[in-house]
Amino acid sequence: MIRTKGEAGTGNIVEAVRHIRAVQSGIRELVGSDVNLVHRLLKNHVTEYTGWKAYILLTERALDHIGVRPVNLHEQIETYEHLGETKTFSYDLKQRYQETVQSRQVIVAPKEALVTLVKDIPAPIPVVWEWLNDPRKRAQYTAQSGLEFRPVYSPNGRRGVGAQTHCMHGQNAAMKEVVLDWKPFDYFTVDQDGRPMFGDMIFTFRLEPVEDGKATRLTIYIKGAMLPGFLNKPLIKLAYGRMFMPMMLSKLAARIAEQQRAAPEMMPGEDSAQPLVSHSGGA
């Protein structure tokens, strides 16, 4: 149905005819060669030449029309029967996605870590991930006995960015934890505020598969502030690089090894805990 500007009963036939011709002209344009080209471009050769699975494809005419010409685009010619050659420009969406994710990451980078701890644990990544995040399991390997981890806020009912946990010693909160970044089975970053005694620290826990996925290499990068001034770095290296965290990791590996030994599918020889490697960074 086509509605024209000339309304019934007005007698403005000339205006009505002029408008109908304009509408019909637009319809002919929409079903012409440009629309055919759009359909043909759905079967392009970008993946064949680049290996990309997700991308944006623009024709040269489209870029000229919007008046932009981005850099680092893949240029190629598509040829179709009855339509000739069309110059196209493509952009890899996977690369853009990775760049966006990296720009939003909240991590303690290796270069800025004051303490780096590495531990190989004889269990696959999902098992280690659960032990690092389940409140009941966390209480089993703390450096100080009698601690309880209480989730106080969980976005969407689960642990993730913004989730808050209080580490309780009796009725007092010994530490308040907030999740800053969260990429399951890869890494997560938390801010642990244990002031005044334990400072305000940021930890990035990164997990990597070893032994064909049967074991996990857990790397922890730590930075933060315990004291103002020049004593801060030495104190963090002592407290977190030599005392609290090594003890915690040894207990963690032992608890997981016990669990794995009790599992029916556990293979002989997979219950040995690996040595702890500690690196103190920072100037």
Salt bridges, closest charged atoms under 4 A:
GLU7 OE2 - ARG3 NH2 3.37
GLU15 OE1 - ARG18 NH1 3.10
ASP34 OD1 - ARG61 NH1 3.32
GLU60 OE2 - LYS87 NZ 3.85
ASP64 OD1 - ARG69 NH2 2.82
GLU75 OE2 - LYS87 NZ 3.47
GLU78 OE1 - HIS45 ND1 2.74
GLU81 OE2 - HIS82 NE2 3.45
GLU99 OE1 - ARG96 NH1 3.87
GLU112 OE1 - LYS223 NZ 3.04
ASP120 OD1 - ARG217 NE 2.72
GLU130 OE2 - LYS137 NZ 3.56
ASP134 OD1 - ARG136 NE 3.86
GLU148 OE1 - ARG150 NH2 3.28
GLU177 OE2 - ARG138 NH2 2.94
GLU177 OE1 - ARG159 NH2 3.00
ASP186 OD2 - LYS183 NZ 3.56
ASP186 OD1 - ARG206 NH1 3.44
ASP193 OD2 - ARG195 NH2 2.73
ASP271 OD2 - ARG261 NH1 3.66
